[in-house]
Amino acid sequence: MSAGKKSKQKSTRRLSEVAGRRSEKSGLPPGSLVHIGEPSEDNPKIRVITFGKKIHDDFELQSFDAIEPLLKSGQFLWINVDGLNRVDLIESLGKVFSINDLILEDILNTTQRPKAEILDNFLFIILKTLNFDEQTGETYPEQLSFILGHNYLLSFQELAGDPFDEIRTRMKAGIGKLQSSGPDFLLYALMDAVVDNYFVMLEKIAEKMEIIEDELVADPNKSTLAMIHKLKNNLIYVRRSVWPLREILTRISNSEYPFIQETTRPYLRDVYDHAVHVVDVLESYRDVASGMIDIYLSSVSNKLNETMKVLTIIATIFIPLTFITGWYGMNFKDMPELSWEYGYQMVMIIAGAVAAGMLAFFRRKGWF
């Protein structure tokens, strides 16, 4: 998929997510499996990584029959699904892992709010990844769903491409505890990558804010106001996507969930601290964006005042000049100056002297 087409699809997705798109499931019973999101012509890809003390295998799944032997092998299993447009494929995968239709419904509905649900045989989490397009100034979301079981982790993505390539590289290189600590530690690493990606996005937003601030000081115009409003809308949207993450991390790090080891909980609490930091930065950015509107209004008002000052000075200078020309524009027959040879030159000299004197007076007062 080309970058332009993907950006266009994401833009449409963002607008549809704000609206909710619940009308697509109107009248259907709970648990109805319908993909709510942007349609795609690409077939979903399922990537399987088996690991333990080391990565044993990394391949693209062709048949669901291969999953059962892997589950019985005693190895840890990470199955990543890129694309949600094939409902039958998601349903088949759900049957293999005994995932009920209500959970599958939430996975296929890409307008879900981030949340965590603790069930008897697995932990279900929905997150949002966010990408900031510097050209359009828009923030584009993508839904991530995780299902953590006893010895497996399932991850579902709307589109191909994610912030997890570095994690795969570390797993293959045997760096850190990813291979030997189990799928719960892998879940932590993936969530940490999502939160780290938030910081990358915030840096790009900060750069955009600096550009807007420079324009506010130099030459604010209507396009500047439009950029400020777009920035505020983006920050509101980002906050709505990030804020629930704190609750999710608090819940899973403090609960007695059997599939999360005690050694993993401190790492989850560390991700919680990072999420709180993201929220704090977002709040400060929102305050700055709100202040930008005040600065814009002040700048426009100052510009208007400067314009009015110039026009007032010009009008003030022409008041005595209008009086002089009006005075000598009278058509009385016996006005002695009318027949004077140097009358015209004298009126011009007087008018110039009056204008120069008034300009000197205004400059002395510091009015321009």
Salt bridges, closest charged atoms under 4 A:
GLU17 OE1 - ARG13 NH1 2.67
GLU17 OE2 - LYS128 NZ 2.92
GLU24 OE2 - ARG21 NH2 2.23
GLU38 OE2 - ARG21 NH1 3.76
ASP58 OD2 - ARG47 NH2 2.78
ASP58 OD2 - LYS172 NZ 3.48
GLU68 OE2 - LYS72 NZ 3.91
ASP88 OD1 - ARG86 NE 2.88
GLU105 OE2 - LYS25 NZ 2.00
ASP106 OD2 - LYS115 NZ 2.63
GLU117 OE2 - LYS115 NZ 2.81
GLU138 OE1 - ARG14 NH1 3.44
GLU158 OE2 - ARG13 NH2 3.05
ASP162 OD2 - ARG168 NH2 3.20
ASP165 OD1 - ARG168 NH1 3.00
ASP192 OD1 - HIS274 ND1 3.56
ASP219 OD1 - LYS303 NZ 2.94
GLU262 OE1 - ARG265 NE 3.18
ASP270 OD2 - HIS274 NE2 3.55
GLU283 OE2 - ARG239 NE 2.55
GLU283 OE2 - ARG286 NH1 3.67
GLU306 OE2 - LYS309 NZ 3.74
